[in-house]
């Protein structure tokens, strides 16, 4: 694979996802130049006797305690080991790889004072496939010090890590030796530069956001199948196109592009339940939330979030370690996803009601003799409830730490966990919507064409109708597999007026 170059500039989410999934990296020359300049500025500041938090001083409540020059290397190791505090299940390898790529990219901004050997050591881990074993819990989202420490331990030949071939976590030292990687000899600020980063929380949000963006066309294809089976009106889409907010109009245009006159006939008078009628508004809000999260991610991935931070030769106290804007944007995405999930459940339940859909109760193929979708709605309700539970605003749950000196936090890792869980639960919920839609279409005279019609063909080919002769869970899993394959097909470029591209990345700070 061709290595992806990192230079401290804006990194598209597609590139970050590729690195998370195993792509190698290379250090771009511009980034290396900035890194060397930042390292030189750090040494000059130390030579002047400037106070540098975490390097010439201790941290947190002990910030006023100095660290003598001779004690600096030993203090850095004590700092790392005192923060090896993560617990719980290990984070997925791809999240940790994304976090290392983010931290490496932010080092290459030149504003951290980190050394070139540290940057090269992170690149070596990514390129050999050695991934530090990082537990899930231990950060409140004001620098992921309790989690990033596990990456630092692997760099120094301590702690545990996963081999490129997978399997359980192993001691890092023999893994590094196997690939000819000696332990990192850290520079004056290198340990602090590893710890003082929100890269793991950012990585969790970034990967979940990229996944949702990629799945958005699939969600709307499934919705069109649900509208076809239910016999929904398409007039609200035209209304949103003419009079809606920008992203509502984007969704409306996309839906109109997936349908043609005569694909199905409405079966009600004038209007439908809101879960069908308001799709441009519901999905439009999701698009808006995705755009906001991606715009903030574009900035975050290309800017150092250290404390202190180096600018114009000075080591300056910084509040950049509080990623509150990203936490709030990610929470907005969490809430938007809750609304989408709730509307999905509403469409499933409405399709199963004969008084609303005009179809047999519970979409049964043999009325009065089969349960069909009657029991499946309980699974849909459970999945939706689990998604809605994640809407609690984690960033408000702040408990002062460090003897009261650290009295703010973003809880970005908690928000990332919520978003990741929602994204995983959305998959079976959308599968249930697709199952119900396909069943409703078979019970009606709807004949969707285009992309939704192609999806219907794939469902017919691989998933049996629910007629009480097959386990519902098996049908859901088969449907998830069909949808995953179809989503990959939809990743191909779409017409400009229908596409959902990420927003334009912000102008590079180094331009």
KAPEKA-V391734 format. One record per residue. RES is the residue in one letter. PHI is phi as a letter, one per 40 degrees, with the letter a starting at -180 (NA if undefined). BURIAL is + if it has 16 or more other C-alpha atoms within 10 Angstrom, else -. Layout:
res=RES phi=PHI burial=BURIAL
res=RES phi=PHI burial=BURIAL
//
This chain:
res=X phi=NA burial=-
res=X phi=c burial=-
res=X phi=c burial=-
res=X phi=c burial=+
res=X phi=c burial=+
res=X phi=b burial=+
res=X phi=b burial=+
res=X phi=g burial=+
res=X phi=b burial=+
res=X phi=d burial=+
res=X phi=b burial=+
res=X phi=d burial=+
res=X phi=c burial=+
res=X phi=c burial=-
res=X phi=c burial=+
res=X phi=c burial=+
res=X phi=c burial=+
res=X phi=c burial=-
res=X phi=c burial=+
res=X phi=d burial=+
res=X phi=c burial=-
res=X phi=h burial=+
res=X phi=c burial=+
res=X phi=c burial=+
res=X phi=b burial=+
res=X phi=b burial=+
res=X phi=c burial=+
res=X phi=c burial=+
res=X phi=c burial=-
res=X phi=c burial=+
res=X phi=c burial=+
res=X phi=c burial=+
res=X phi=c burial=+
res=X phi=c burial=+
res=X phi=c burial=+
res=X phi=c burial=+
res=X phi=c burial=+
res=X phi=c burial=+
res=X phi=c burial=+
res=X phi=c burial=+
res=X phi=c burial=+
res=X phi=c burial=+
res=X phi=c burial=+
res=X phi=c burial=-
res=X phi=c burial=+
res=X phi=c burial=+
res=X phi=c burial=-
res=X phi=c burial=-
res=X phi=g burial=-
res=X phi=c burial=-
res=X phi=c burial=-
res=X phi=b burial=+
res=X phi=d burial=+
res=X phi=g burial=+
res=X phi=b burial=+
res=X phi=c burial=+
res=X phi=b burial=+
res=X phi=c burial=+
res=X phi=b burial=+
res=X phi=g burial=-
res=X phi=c burial=-
res=X phi=b burial=-
res=X phi=c burial=-
res=X phi=c burial=-
res=X phi=c burial=-
res=X phi=c burial=+
res=X phi=b burial=+
res=X phi=c burial=-
res=X phi=d burial=-
res=X phi=c burial=-
res=X phi=c burial=-
res=X phi=c burial=+
res=X phi=c burial=+
res=X phi=c burial=-
res=X phi=c burial=+
res=X phi=d burial=+
res=X phi=c burial=+
res=X phi=c burial=-
res=X phi=c burial=+
res=X phi=c burial=+
res=X phi=c burial=+
res=X phi=c burial=-
res=X phi=b burial=+
res=X phi=c burial=+
res=X phi=b burial=+
res=X phi=c burial=+
res=X phi=a burial=-
res=X phi=g burial=-
res=X phi=c burial=-
res=X phi=c burial=-
res=X phi=c burial=+
res=X phi=d burial=-
res=X phi=d burial=+
res=X phi=c burial=+
res=X phi=c burial=+
res=X phi=c burial=+
res=X phi=c burial=+
res=X phi=c burial=+
res=X phi=c burial=+
res=X phi=c burial=+
res=X phi=c burial=+
res=X phi=c burial=+
res=X phi=c burial=+
res=X phi=c burial=+
res=X phi=c burial=+
res=X phi=c burial=+
res=X phi=c burial=+
res=X phi=c burial=+
res=X phi=c burial=+
res=X phi=g burial=+
res=X phi=b burial=+
res=X phi=b burial=+
res=X phi=g burial=+
res=X phi=c burial=+
res=X phi=c burial=+
res=X phi=c burial=+
res=X phi=d burial=-
res=X phi=c burial=+
res=X phi=c burial=+
res=X phi=c burial=+
res=X phi=c burial=+
res=X phi=c burial=+
res=X phi=c burial=+
res=X phi=c burial=+
res=X phi=c burial=+
res=X phi=c burial=+
res=X phi=c burial=+
res=X phi=c burial=+
res=X phi=g burial=+
res=X phi=c burial=+
res=X phi=b burial=+
res=X phi=d burial=+
res=X phi=c burial=+
res=X phi=b burial=+
res=X phi=c burial=+
res=X phi=c burial=+
res=X phi=b burial=+
res=X phi=i burial=+
res=X phi=b burial=+
res=X phi=b burial=+
res=X phi=g burial=+
res=X phi=b burial=+
res=X phi=g burial=+
res=X phi=c burial=+
res=X phi=d burial=+
res=X phi=c burial=+
res=X phi=b burial=+
res=X phi=c burial=+
res=X phi=d burial=+
res=X phi=c burial=+
res=X phi=c burial=+
res=X phi=c burial=+
res=X phi=c burial=+
res=X phi=c burial=+
res=X phi=c burial=+
res=X phi=c burial=+
res=X phi=g burial=+
res=X phi=b burial=+
res=X phi=g burial=+
res=X phi=b burial=+
res=X phi=a burial=+
res=X phi=c burial=+
res=X phi=c burial=+
res=X phi=c burial=+
res=X phi=c burial=-
res=X phi=g burial=-
res=X phi=g burial=-
res=X phi=c burial=-
res=X phi=c burial=-
res=X phi=b burial=-
res=X phi=d burial=+
res=X phi=c burial=+
res=X phi=d burial=+
res=X phi=c burial=-
res=X phi=c burial=+
res=X phi=c burial=+
res=X phi=c burial=-
res=X phi=d burial=-
res=X phi=b burial=-
res=X phi=g burial=-
res=X phi=b burial=+
res=X phi=c burial=-
res=X phi=d burial=+
res=X phi=c burial=+
res=X phi=c burial=-
res=X phi=c burial=+
res=X phi=c burial=+
res=X phi=d burial=+
res=X phi=b burial=+
res=X phi=c burial=+
res=X phi=c burial=+
res=X phi=c burial=+
res=X phi=c burial=+
res=X phi=c burial=+
res=X phi=c burial=+
res=X phi=c burial=+
res=X phi=a burial=+
res=X phi=b burial=+
res=X phi=d burial=+
res=X phi=c burial=+
res=X phi=c burial=+
res=X phi=c burial=+
res=X phi=c burial=+
res=X phi=c burial=+
res=X phi=c burial=+
res=X phi=c burial=+
res=X phi=c burial=+
res=X phi=c burial=+
res=X phi=c burial=+
res=X phi=c burial=+
res=X phi=c burial=+
res=X phi=c burial=+
res=X phi=c burial=+
res=X phi=c burial=+
res=X phi=c burial=+
res=X phi=d burial=+
res=X phi=d burial=+
res=X phi=c burial=+
res=X phi=d burial=+
res=X phi=c burial=+
res=X phi=c burial=+
res=X phi=c burial=+
res=X phi=d burial=+
res=X phi=c burial=+
res=X phi=c burial=+
res=X phi=c burial=+
res=X phi=c burial=+
res=X phi=c burial=+
res=X phi=c burial=+
res=X phi=c burial=+
res=X phi=g burial=+
res=X phi=c burial=+
res=X phi=c burial=+
res=X phi=c burial=+
res=X phi=d burial=-
res=X phi=d burial=+
res=X phi=c burial=+
res=X phi=c burial=+
res=X phi=c burial=-
res=X phi=c burial=+
res=X phi=c burial=+
res=X phi=c burial=-
res=X phi=b burial=-
res=X phi=c burial=+
res=X phi=c burial=-
res=X phi=d burial=-
res=X phi=c burial=+
res=X phi=c burial=+
res=X phi=c burial=+
res=X phi=c burial=+
res=X phi=c burial=+
res=X phi=c burial=+
res=X phi=c burial=+
res=X phi=c burial=+
res=X phi=c burial=+
res=X phi=c burial=+
res=X phi=c burial=-
res=X phi=c burial=+
res=X phi=b burial=+
res=X phi=a burial=-
res=X phi=d burial=-
res=X phi=g burial=-
res=X phi=c burial=-
res=X phi=a burial=+
res=X phi=b burial=+
res=X phi=d burial=+
res=X phi=b burial=+
res=X phi=b burial=-
res=X phi=b burial=-
res=X phi=g burial=-
res=X phi=a burial=-
res=X phi=b burial=+
res=X phi=d burial=-
res=X phi=c burial=-
res=X phi=c burial=+
res=X phi=c burial=+
res=X phi=c burial=+
res=X phi=b burial=+
res=X phi=d burial=+
res=X phi=d burial=+
res=X phi=c burial=+
res=X phi=c burial=+
res=X phi=c burial=+
res=X phi=c burial=+
res=X phi=c burial=+
res=X phi=c burial=+
res=X phi=c burial=+
res=X phi=d burial=+
res=X phi=c burial=+
res=X phi=c burial=+
res=X phi=d burial=+
res=X phi=c burial=+
res=X phi=c burial=+
res=X phi=c burial=+
res=X phi=c burial=+
res=X phi=c burial=+
res=X phi=c burial=+
res=X phi=d burial=+
res=X phi=c burial=+
res=X phi=c burial=+
res=X phi=c burial=+
res=X phi=b burial=+
res=X phi=b burial=+
res=X phi=c burial=+
res=X phi=b burial=+
res=X phi=c burial=+
res=X phi=a burial=+
res=X phi=c burial=+
res=X phi=b burial=+
res=X phi=c burial=+
res=X phi=b burial=-
res=X phi=f burial=-
res=X phi=g burial=+
res=X phi=b burial=+
res=X phi=c burial=+
res=X phi=b burial=+
res=X phi=d burial=-
res=X phi=b burial=-
res=X phi=b burial=-
res=X phi=c burial=+
res=X phi=c burial=+
res=X phi=b burial=+
res=X phi=c burial=+
res=X phi=c burial=+
res=X phi=d burial=+
res=X phi=c burial=+
res=X phi=c burial=+
res=X phi=c burial=+
res=X phi=c burial=+
res=X phi=c burial=+
res=X phi=c burial=+
res=X phi=c burial=+
res=X phi=c burial=+
res=X phi=d burial=+
res=X phi=c burial=+
res=X phi=c burial=+
res=X phi=c burial=+
res=X phi=c burial=+
res=X phi=c burial=+
res=X phi=c burial=+
res=X phi=c burial=+
res=X phi=c burial=+
res=X phi=c burial=+
res=X phi=c burial=+
res=X phi=c burial=+
res=X phi=d burial=+
res=X phi=c burial=+
res=X phi=c burial=+
res=X phi=c burial=+
res=X phi=c burial=+
res=X phi=c burial=+
res=X phi=c burial=+
res=X phi=c burial=+
res=X phi=c burial=-
res=X phi=c burial=-
res=X phi=c burial=+
res=X phi=c burial=+
res=X phi=g burial=+
res=X phi=b burial=+
res=X phi=d burial=+
res=X phi=d burial=+
res=X phi=f burial=+
res=X phi=f burial=+
res=X phi=c burial=+
res=X phi=c burial=+
res=X phi=b burial=-
res=X phi=d burial=-
res=X phi=g burial=-
res=X phi=b burial=-
res=X phi=b burial=+
res=X phi=c burial=+
res=X phi=f burial=+
res=X phi=c burial=+
res=X phi=d burial=-
res=X phi=c burial=-
res=X phi=c burial=+
res=X phi=c burial=+
res=X phi=c burial=-
res=X phi=c burial=+
res=X phi=c burial=+
res=X phi=c burial=+
res=X phi=c burial=-
res=X phi=c burial=+
res=X phi=c burial=+
res=X phi=c burial=-
res=X phi=c burial=+
res=X phi=c burial=+
res=X phi=c burial=+
res=X phi=c burial=-
res=X phi=c burial=+
res=X phi=c burial=+
res=X phi=d burial=-
res=X phi=c burial=+
res=X phi=d burial=+
res=X phi=c burial=+
res=X phi=c burial=-
res=X phi=c burial=-
res=X phi=b burial=-
res=X phi=b burial=-
res=X phi=d burial=-
res=X phi=b burial=-
res=X phi=f burial=-
res=X phi=f burial=-
res=X phi=g burial=-
res=X phi=c burial=-
res=X phi=b burial=-
res=X phi=b burial=-
res=X phi=a burial=+
res=X phi=a burial=+
res=X phi=c burial=+
res=X phi=f burial=+
res=X phi=d burial=+
res=X phi=d burial=+
res=X phi=c burial=+
res=X phi=c burial=+
res=X phi=c burial=+
res=X phi=c burial=+
res=X phi=c burial=+
res=X phi=c burial=+
res=X phi=c burial=+
res=X phi=c burial=-
res=X phi=d burial=+
res=X phi=c burial=+
res=X phi=c burial=-
res=X phi=c burial=+
res=X phi=c burial=+
res=X phi=c burial=+
res=X phi=c burial=+
res=X phi=c burial=+
res=X phi=c burial=+
res=X phi=c burial=+
res=X phi=c burial=+
res=X phi=c burial=+
res=X phi=c burial=+
res=X phi=c burial=+
res=X phi=c burial=+
res=X phi=c burial=+
res=X phi=c burial=+
res=X phi=c burial=+
res=X phi=c burial=+
res=X phi=c burial=+
res=X phi=c burial=-
res=X phi=c burial=+
res=X phi=b burial=+
res=X phi=b burial=-
res=X phi=c burial=+
res=X phi=b burial=+
res=X phi=c burial=+
res=X phi=b burial=+
res=X phi=g burial=-
res=X phi=d burial=+
res=X phi=d burial=+
res=X phi=c burial=+
res=X phi=c burial=-
res=X phi=c burial=+
res=X phi=c burial=+
res=X phi=c burial=-
res=X phi=c burial=+
res=X phi=c burial=+
res=X phi=c burial=-
res=X phi=c burial=-
res=X phi=b burial=-
res=X phi=b burial=+
res=X phi=c burial=+
res=X phi=c burial=+
res=X phi=c burial=+
res=X phi=b burial=+
res=X phi=g burial=-
res=X phi=b burial=-
res=X phi=b burial=-
res=X phi=c burial=-
res=X phi=d burial=+
res=X phi=c burial=-
res=X phi=c burial=-
res=X phi=c burial=+
res=X phi=c burial=+
res=X phi=c burial=+
res=X phi=c burial=+
res=X phi=c burial=+
res=X phi=d burial=+
res=X phi=c burial=+
res=X phi=c burial=+
res=X phi=c burial=+
res=X phi=c burial=-
res=X phi=c burial=-
res=X phi=c burial=+
res=X phi=c burial=+
res=X phi=c burial=-
res=X phi=c burial=-
res=X phi=c burial=+
res=X phi=c burial=-
res=X phi=c burial=-
res=X phi=d burial=-
res=X phi=b burial=-
res=X phi=d burial=-
res=X phi=d burial=-
res=X phi=c burial=-
res=X phi=b burial=+
res=X phi=c burial=+
res=X phi=b burial=+
res=X phi=c burial=-
res=X phi=c burial=+
res=X phi=c burial=-
res=X phi=c burial=-
res=X phi=c burial=-
res=X phi=c burial=-
res=X phi=d burial=-
res=X phi=c burial=-
res=X phi=c burial=-
res=X phi=c burial=-
res=X phi=c burial=-
//
